[in-house]
């Protein structure tokens, strides 16, 4: 009995782009499909995959949105007066069409600053929603066999790590820059996160979301409070050229680190509130409070960013302003291996010094036996120690007697002639 191939679905980035291009919120899409809003967010983030009738209904709705001539970027959608302004989702999710003039054209001509969008020739593309160590063809790809999941890829650990690095590093370094405001620290955080990932590669490779694992490690390293004690991080960073970019970055950096991270994950990366709470290791109500506080703080100083969609687009533009680059995947692997060799040699040297010290102490014992101090003897006729006060007559006589005697003991007995 052969199974019927599952209905193909578009990529994760395309699902969300189509929904936002059709002016549909997650609540409206969930109401049309008859599912919960958390289910729609899980489908768009790749944490779960729709099945059965829900999958067919979801695929038909996305196909209708893709064929609609009114969606953003479709042929014939621009009015006669000029090119249509790109939607915020197109700017932030993937590569968009070039728009003439101003900041919007600069951001739209570049790839996303947050969402990891691999190139068409990327080896990570065929198994994007899955672990790179157990890659399978996703459900939206055309089935080649009876099994819609397809065969398991034969990538080596080095190839899988290089694909993950090429897939995540460009966007992670921009996210780290928004968290810290320092270019060098952003690059260092991403490199340190990938070095840690290569060190624990068996664990990362089997993780359901390896990109999320590396993102959490990079964010934690970037927001570490110990960086303030490093001399090179005390020097001021060169300011941005645009005044509005400087104002937005200054407001974002004034937020507490936890609020800043929640704002970046929810309004920048596009994670849902439960996923943001899980990645920041906080409860959902606490994460919602941090997000609302961050939005109010930004809206108080920059009223034009009170709309979350406008704030999302401006964060993407700000992250794409600086040309931040990271070293290649071989540099991350070599750095991890150098660190491992250093600590291994340090541990071996410490053990060798400890063994040498122990052997030296055993070879050089004391020359002779040193007797212990004998116990004290009881001295008679000495008054007990009392509280301060006037001396009695008996005590004064004893004091005078002791003062008259020699200090080195009693007189020696000498024989007397008869």
Helices and strands as residue ranges (DSSP letters): H 12-21, H 26-33, H 37-45, H 52-67, H 88-93, H 102-108, G 125-127, H 157-180, H 183-199, H 201-205, H 210-222, G 225-229, G 231-233, H 243-254, H 257-263, I 264-269, H 273-279, H 284-301, G 303-305, H 308-319, H 329-363, H 393-404
